[in-house]
Amino acid sequence: MSEKKSKSGTPLGPIGTKVLFENQHIRVWSVELPGKGHQPLHEHQHAYLVVPVSEGKAMMRWEDGREREITDVLGNVVYREASGGPHELFNLEQNSKMHSILVEIKAVGITG
């Protein structure tokens, strides 16, 4: 299997730190970054939910240079579409770990 790459040819890393659960409908990731930590360039193929486990600030930076600052608040759930292209994630906090649960929605319109 070949390594996934962005349109510019940069290798793409995993969405998160580790997969906690997966079936045909969803994939659940733990995303953990130490103070000033960095999640390498990656790309979302599915819409997803982010559930912060810790509070803090982070920065999403896309391959084309766009940036978005994120403030994680306990109790908030954020929905994001897969579009947007490859991006990196940076923990802006010096002394605190960033931890979120990310739920990829792999199948849409499934009925029980």
C-alpha positions, 0 to 999 in steps of 0.5 A: 500500500502506498503512502498517502500524500497531499496534492503538493506531494507532502506525506500525510500522517494519521488523523490522531494519536490512536484509534480507540474504536472503529466499525463500519459507521464511525472511527473514534480517535484520541488526539493528544498533544503535549505543551507546544506539541504538533500533529503532522500534516493530515487530511480528513476524508470524513465529516467529524466531531471534536469533543475536548477532554481538556481546555486550551488553545490550538492552531490549525494550519493548512498547506496553503498557509491559512490558519484558524485558532481554536479554543477548546472548551469542556462540554463543547462539541464541534462538527466539521466537514471533511473539506478544507484540505491537508492541515497541521494542528499545533497546541499553543499552550506551553505547559498543558497537554491538549486532549480531544476525542475525534469521531469520524462519521464514515457512513451517512444515512444508515438506518437501524 
